[in-house]
Amino acid sequence: QVQLVESGGGFVQAGGPLRLSCATSRSIFSSNAMGWYRQAPGNEREFVASITSSGITNYADSVKGRFTISRDNAKNTVYLHMDTLKPEDTAVYYCNARGHAVPFKYLNGVWGQGTQVTVSS
């Protein structure tokens, strides 16, 4: 059974908003930090944003001030609200769950299948 399911990706013009969702199970959501990563063609998978079970957030410099990560404890879902999108934001976005002691610079934990975000200029 799929443990993390991303949705909300699509095509958007530069400057526009988009919201991604990552639905997971109660057991994963309640005991792990959640994060978003992205991977563009030819690039390595990179950290985008994270949120702990207590609500502490962290962002990559490239998205700080434009993206917001949040979690809905009732729905076991984490969101990535993206605003003022740029063509360089184009990538496959992956949801991730991991223990709080594992730094997000490492590509560990449980991964979703990804959702494509394409920003046109």
C-alpha positions as MATLAB code, in Angstrom:
seq = 'QVQLVESGGGFVQAGGPLRLSCATSRSIFSSNAMGWYRQAPGNEREFVASITSSGITNYADSVKGRFTISRDNAKNTVYLHMDTLKPEDTAVYYCNARGHAVPFKYLNGVWGQGTQVTVSS';
ca = [
       0.000    0.000    0.000;
       1.253    3.473   -0.890;
       2.266    5.295    2.277;
       2.612    8.838    0.928;
       0.477   10.162   -1.918;
       1.233   13.518   -3.522;
      -1.290   15.511   -5.502;
      -1.876   19.016   -6.781;
       0.873   19.287   -9.358;
       0.221   20.740  -12.763;
       0.938   23.562  -15.166;
       1.049   27.145  -13.986;
       2.315   30.429  -15.382;
       5.201   32.221  -13.729;
       4.027   34.283  -10.801;
       1.070   32.070  -10.092;
       0.244   29.955   -7.043;
      -0.127   26.231   -6.602;
      -0.777   23.965   -3.633;
       0.592   20.473   -3.283;
      -0.821   17.896   -0.902;
       0.727   14.805    0.629;
      -1.637   12.363    2.268;
      -0.230    9.695    4.548;
      -1.210    7.369    7.357;
      -1.801    8.305   10.969;
       1.162    6.241   12.139;
       3.604    7.934    9.760;
       2.231   11.430   10.177;
       2.176   11.459   13.964;
       5.703   10.149   14.537;
       7.762   11.757   11.775;
       8.917   15.039   10.422;
       7.475   15.730    6.978;
       9.204   17.387    4.071;
       9.091   18.313    0.430;
      11.901   17.770   -2.041;
      12.135   18.426   -5.743;
      14.137   17.137   -8.659;
      14.479   18.847  -12.019;
      15.844   17.095  -15.118;
      19.611   16.768  -14.869;
      19.658   17.891  -11.247;
      20.003   16.135   -7.930;
      17.019   15.851   -5.660;
      17.037   18.869   -3.377;
      15.417   19.874   -0.133;
      12.567   22.370   -0.346;
      10.788   22.564    3.004;
      10.132   20.589    6.169;
       7.880   20.632    9.188;
       8.187   18.746   12.459;
       5.368   17.192   14.434;
       5.446   20.269   16.667;
       5.092   22.647   13.727;
       8.668   23.874   13.367;
       9.376   24.718    9.721;
      12.480   25.054    7.611;
      12.930   26.195    4.006;
      15.524   26.174    1.307;
      16.861   29.644    0.548;
      15.529   29.446   -2.995;
      11.907   29.186   -1.840;
      11.967   31.120    1.424;
       9.290   33.791    1.425;
       7.435   32.179   -1.475;
       6.591   28.669   -0.252;
       4.802   27.681    2.934;
       4.660   24.196    4.397;
       1.854   23.242    6.743;
       0.195   20.157    8.174;
      -3.364   19.172    8.938;
      -3.283   16.760   11.856;
      -6.918   15.749   11.405;
      -6.325   14.674    7.797;
      -2.771   13.332    8.202;
      -1.813   15.593    5.331;
       1.063   17.965    4.705;
       0.762   20.831    2.229;
       3.162   22.941    0.249;
       1.669   26.303   -0.658;
       3.689   27.776   -3.501;
       3.376   31.402   -4.539;
       5.170   33.621   -7.039;
       6.320   30.565   -8.933;
       9.321   30.806  -11.218;
      10.329   28.660  -14.200;
      13.243   27.357  -12.128;
      10.707   25.863   -9.711;
       9.789   23.355  -12.416;
      10.481   19.875  -11.066;
       8.966   16.701   -9.750;
       8.035   17.356   -6.142;
       8.333   14.512   -3.657;
       6.852   14.152   -0.216;
       9.059   12.651    2.481;
       8.653   11.345    6.009;
      11.525   10.673    8.409;
      12.478   10.552   12.040;
      13.115   13.916   13.641;
      16.749   13.056   14.335;
      17.606   12.641   10.640;
      18.750   15.912    9.034;
      16.855   16.823    5.886;
      20.055   17.206    3.906;
      20.086   13.424    3.670;
      17.759   11.590    1.292;
      16.445    9.139    3.857;
      13.019    8.081    5.028;
       9.846    7.187    3.163;
       9.073    8.772   -0.197;
       5.987    9.399   -2.244;
       5.845    8.849   -5.993;
       6.094   12.537   -6.814;
       3.949   15.098   -8.587;
       5.059   17.197  -11.552;
       5.055   20.977  -11.296;
       5.694   22.889  -14.512;
       6.033   26.664  -14.448;
       5.915   28.396  -17.815;
       7.413   31.778  -18.603;
];
